[in-house]
């Protein structure tokens, strides 16, 4: 069987009707409506279906026979041809719902269908730097140089390129983490690191404690792995201690926390709260998983010690270079107790053998000779100005009762709106107005809609950022007015219900 492009037998650009009918029958064969060896409807029935004369149908059948899709036998009518070795296999597609695993089903339910960026939209949603700010040329030169070493194009260790592990361990040590290159695993970004930890520790139904709100990617991943999430609310200093102690009392497999510029709130946990947190987890015998994905993006003040510096035997530390450099460099790391890191390496090897040595070697050069730190200075200068502008614009443009703290680093701000405002409805209205923003409910362990938004300044600056936030403020004020109009009606309905009782 062969597929022949539809062509016109006359005026250029026009497709003959019989060709259109033939193509429709081919689609039906491919989709399994007509099975191999089964009879096609009679030409008279096809003519009625397509509202054409039988001569046109006969022309279509001649095309199908010539291209190998059908065969005719004396007394047997017209049948779908048996599969030719030279042609494609036909028949119904596998039933994906039937053969898919429960894990895939949970993952698809979490992922949904992502909305792509809108052309011309102001993007306050994505947490990824603008491509024009990448040090692409400098990194490309480094990559070209290291790629001349043929050994780097072979398989590497599942632990990762050793010189890079030594460089990263040294950087962690400067922050007070007693890191060891032999207890550090290179992974393809922090997300893979969290996935490995979850697969290593979590069985369906196991409890995992997590901040509320928290990183949506972690929530989706842990839900897909079947974890039972124990949300721990935040206060001004970090995870609130009483709810944390209650969660730890349930003996979760681990507590996942982002102490540096928490995603989505931008909160920097205080040094005192970090000590309390680690002490409570250690006393309860619960592992702490510290996600330091944004730790390099402090723009003012001082960064408290990492949790891994306070209790290295009880903390697994995840880091990444993607958010400060560029996300296409999928290089992250896990540092922690040696025995556990070695178990993760074995798990990683089953799934992907190794991470690309040549990319890791290039990144090691970029780090070692200071290119990354110089790039970081430029990023932080821009980031500081954006955070200040965004904070000022939110306070000026959003409705009375809005709360927004100015972060000391990281890419995001958290906006708490007046009660009764739907964060999801507001985000949808903003999308319609050409402004992309993340609703707070996306970061809730229980998926509840909340009157909050996460604003990312990673892809917008200056007048464009200010304009986008002013537009968002107009929509937020309108949402508050709608909520106020709904409130009396809701109260009336409650009173009517009470009267009826």
N, C-alpha and C positions, 0 to 999 in steps of 0.2 A: 504494500500500500504506500502511496506517496501523497504528500500534501502539496498541491500546486497552488501558487498564489492566484487569487481571483483576478481575472483579466477581462477587459472589455472586448467584445467582438464587433467593434464599430467605433462609435465616437469615443475619443480618448477620455478616460476617467469614468466612463459609465460601465457598470457591472451588469451583465445580462441577467434576467430574472431566473433562468434555469440554473445559472451558476450560484446565485443566492440560495435557491432551494437545495442544491447539492451540498453547499457548505453547511446548511442547517442540519441536513441528515448526517453529515460527518460529525458535527458536534453531538448529535444525539447518540451516535455510535460510541464516541469517546466517553460520554457520560454514562453509558451502560443502559440507556433506554432501549436500544436495539442490541441484543446479544449476538455473539458470533454464532452463525448457523441458523439464526432465527429469521423468519420471513418478514419482509417489509410489508407494509400495507399495500393493497392493490393500487395500481396507478389511478384508478377512478377515485379511490378514497383520498389519495395524496392530492389529486387535483381539487377535490372539495375542500380539503384542509387549507391549502394554500391559495384557494380561489383563483385558479388558473385553468387553462384548458389542458387536456391530456397530452397534447403535443409538447407543451413546455415541460411537463413531468417526464416524458420519454427522453427529452434532451438531457435533463438532470440525471436520469438513470444511466444514460450512456456515459456521461462524465464520470459517475461513480464507478461504473464497470471498468472504464479505461484506466482509472487511477487505482483499481484494485480493491475498492471498498465493498463491492457486491459481486455476486455471481448468479447466473441464471441457469436453471436446469429444466429440461423438458418435463412438463407436468408438475414441477416443483415450485414454480413461481420465482420470485426474486428474493434471495437470501443474503444476509450479511456474510461476507467472505470469512473463511477460517483464517486465523492469524498467519501471515507470511513471515518467514524468517527475516525478510528485508524490511518489514513494516513494523509499526509500533504495536505494542500489546494493547488490546482493547478490552473493555469490560468495566464493571463498577469499581470505583476506588475503594481501598480498604476503609472499614468503619473506624475512623480515628477515635471516636468516643468509646467504642468497645475495647480497643486494644491499648488505649492510653493508660498510663499508671495513675494512681491516686495522687502521687507527687506532682505530675505534670498538670493534672486537673486543678490542684490547689494553686500552682504557680500561674496558670493562665487566668484563674479567677482573680488573683492579685494584680497581675500585670494589666489586664484589660487591653484596650486599643489606645496606644499613646497618641495624643494630639500633637501633630507636628507644628513647628513654628509658623506663624502667619506672616506672609510677605508684608513688609512695612510695619509690622507690629513692634511696640516697645516691649522688650523682653525683660521682665522683672521676675521671671520664674526660674530659668535655668541657672544652675550653680556651676558654670563653666566659663572660664575667661574668654574674652573675645579673641578670635583668631589673629586679628591684626596686631595684638599685643604679644604674640608668641615670639621668643627668640629663635625663630625658625632657621635663619641663615647660619647663625653661630652653631646651633646644634647639628645642622646638616653637615657642616664641615667636620665636626668631631666624629659624626657617624661614618662619614666617608673614609676618614683616616683609620678608624678602628676596624672597619670592614675589610681592610687589606689583610688582616690576620686571619688566615683560613681556619685556624683552630676555633675562632669565635663563631664560625658558621656551622659547627658540628653540634651534636647534643652536648648539653652541659649538665651540671649537677642539679638534682631537684631542689637543693637548698638555694641555688642561685650562684652567680658569679662571685667568687670569694673576695676579690679586691673590693667590690662594691659592698659586700657584707661588712668588711673591715672598716670601710669609710663610714657607713651608716652607724655601725657600733660606736665609732669614735664620736660622731655627732650626738648620739644619745648619751654617751658618757658626759659630754659637756653640759647636758641638762640634768645630770645627776643620776641617770639610769645606769646601773652596773651591767651594761650590755656586753655580750660575747658573740663574736662572729660565728662561733659554732652553735649558738643558740638563737640564731636569727635566720629566718626563712624569707626569701624573696617570693612575692606573689604578684599576680597581675592586678594590682590595685587593691585598695582597702576592701572593696566589695568581695573579692575572692578570698581575702583573709577571713572576713566574717563568715563567709559561706563554709570554708574549711572548718572553722571553729564550731559552727553550728552542726555540721555533719559529723564532726568528731564527738560531740557531747550530747546532742539533743535527739531523743526519740519522740515520736508522736505522743502528745499528752504531757510531756515534761514541762515544768515551769521555768520560765526565764524572766528575770526582773529587768525592767527597761524604763528609762525616763519617759515621762509623759508631759509634753509631747516629745517625740524622738524622730530620728532620721527615717524617712518613709521607706528607703531601700532596705534598712535593717528590719523594719516592721514586716514588710512584704516577704522578705527572705525567711524570717523566723516563723511567720504564719505558714508559709509553704512547707517548711520543715515539720509542721505540726506542733509547734511550741504553744504552750498556754502562757500568755503574756500577763505579767504582773506590773501594771503601770505605777510608776513612782513620780508624783508631781514635783515640780520645781518651785523653789522660792528664790529670793534675791541672791542667795549665796550658792545655790546649786541644788542637788537632789534634797528634798525635805527629809529630815532624819527620821521622824516618827513613822511616816509611811514606808521609808526604806527598811526600817527595822521590822515592820510588819511583813513586808515582802520577804526579807531574809529569813524570817521565822518559818516560811513555807519551804525552805531548803531548795531554792531554785538551782538549776545547773550553773548559772552564772548571772552576774549583773552587768548589763551593757550600759556604758556611760560615755558621754562626750564632754569632758571637763573644759576643753579649750574652745571657746566660741561655738557653743553647742548648736547643732543643727536640729530644729529650725529657729531657736530663740536668739542665738548670738551670745548667750550668757557665758561668762567666764567664771567658773567655780572658784571661790576664795580658797586661800591656802588652809584656813582653819577648817572649812567644810571638807576639803580633800582629806585632811587627817582624820576627821570624824568618820567619813565614809569608809576609808580603808580599815580603820579600827573596828567598825561594826561588821564589815564583811569578813575580816580575819577572825573575829570572835565567833561568827556564825559558821565559819568553815566554807564560805562561798567564794568562788573564783570571781575576780573582777576583770572584765574585758574593757580596756581603755582604748577608745578610738580617738587618735590625735591627728585626724586628717587635716585640720586647719591650723595646727600649732605654730607653723612658720609665719602666720599672718597677723602677728601682734603689731598694732600701729601706734599704741601709746600705753604707758604704764609698764608694769613688769609682769612676766608670766610666772605664775606659781610653779613649784616643782611638779613633774608628772606623778601620777599615782604609782607608776612603776618604780619611781625613785623612793617612795615611802615604804613599799612592801613588795620588793621584787619577786619574792617567792609565791605571792598570792595574786599577781597581776599579769595579764597578757596584754602587751602593748601593740596596737596596730598603727602604722604610719603609712603615708603615701606622699609622692611628689607631684601627683597629678593636678591638684587644685591650685598650686602656686606656679607650676611650670606650664604644662599643657596636658589635657586629659588623654591625648593619644599616646603618651608615654605611660603605658599601663604597668607601672612599677610601684609596688607597695611592699611592706614588710611586716612580719610578726616577730616580736622579740618577747621572750618569756622564759619560764623554767625549761631547762634543756630537754628533759624527758618528754614534755608535752610538745615542744617544737619539733622534735624528731618524729613523734607520732604524726604530726600534721604533715611533715615532709613525705612520709610514706603514703598518706592519703592523697596528697597532691600528685605524687608520681603515678598513682593508679589512674588519675583523671587526665593528666596532660604530659607526663614524663618530666618536662622541664619548662622553664621560661626562657625566652630568647637571650642567649648570652651576648650577642652583638649589641643589642639595645642596652643591656645592663652595663656593658663595658663603656659605651659612649656616655651613659649617664654618670658613671664613675669618674671619667675624665672631666666632665662638665662640673661635677661637684668638687673634685680635688683641686682644680686650678682656679676655683673661685667664681666661675661664670654664673653658677646658680645663685650665689649670694649677692652678686652684683645685680642680677635680674630681679632678685627679691626686693632689693632696695627701691627699684623703680616701681615694682608692683605695689609695695606698701605706701609709697608716696601718693599714688593715684587712689588707692583704696581708702586712705585716711580722708581725702577730700570728698570722695563719694559718700562715705558713711556720714560725714558731717552734713553734707548737702541733703541727703535723704532724710536724716533725722529732723533737720530744721523744716523741710518741706512737709513732712507728715504732720508735725505739730501745728504748722500754719494752715494746712489745707484740709485736714480731716475733721470730722465732727467733734463737737464738745464731748468729753468723756473718753476720747481715744487715749490709750497709753502706749508709749513706745520709748524704750530705753536705747541710748546710743551705745552700740557695742565698742569694745576696745580693740577689735580686730575681726577677722573673718569676713565672709562675703554677705552675711544676711542680717536683716532686722526683723523683729517680730512686732506686729501691730495688734494690740487688743482693742477691739471696737466696742461700742456700747452694747449692752445686752439686747437680745432678741434680733440681732442682725445675723443673717446666715452668711458665714464665710464662703460657702460653696456658691450660693446665689450671687454674691458680690463678685466672686472670681469669674463666674460665667458671664455676668453683665460686662465686666471689664474686658473679657475676651472679645465680646461683640463690639466693643468700642476700640479694639486694637491695642489693648494692654494685657500682657500675659502676667499673671500673678498666681501664687499657690495658696489655696485655701487651707486654713489651719487644721481642718478635719483630716487632711491627708496625713497628718503626723500624729494622730491620736491612736493609741493602741486599741481602743474600742471603736474606732472609725466614726465617732460622734461628730456631727457638725458643730463647730464652735465659732463664736464671733471674733475670729482672728485671721490674719493673713501673714504669710512669710514673703518678705521682699528681698530679692537678690540684686545686688549692685554689680554683679560680675560682668554684665554685658551692656551696661548703660552708664552714662556719665554726663556731667555738665547740664546744658540746657535741655537735652533729650531726657535725662533722668528727671529733672525738675518738672518738665511738661507731663511726663507719664504719671508722676505722683500727684500732680494737680488734677489731672483727669480722673485718677482713681479716687481722689478726695471728693470730687463732685459726685461720683457714683456712690461713695460711702455715705455722704450726707443725704442723698436721695433714699438710700436703704434705711437709714435711721427714721426718716419721715414716714416711710411705708410701715416700718415696725411700730411706730407710735399710733398710726391709724388702725393697725390690726389689733393692738392691745385692748382697747375698749370693747371691741366686738368679741374678743376671746373671753374677756371678763363677763360679758353679758351671757355668753353661752354657758360658762361655768355656773353662773347664778341660776339660769334656767334649768340646768341639770339638777342642781340642788333642790329647787322647788319641786321638780317632778319626783324626786326621791321622797 
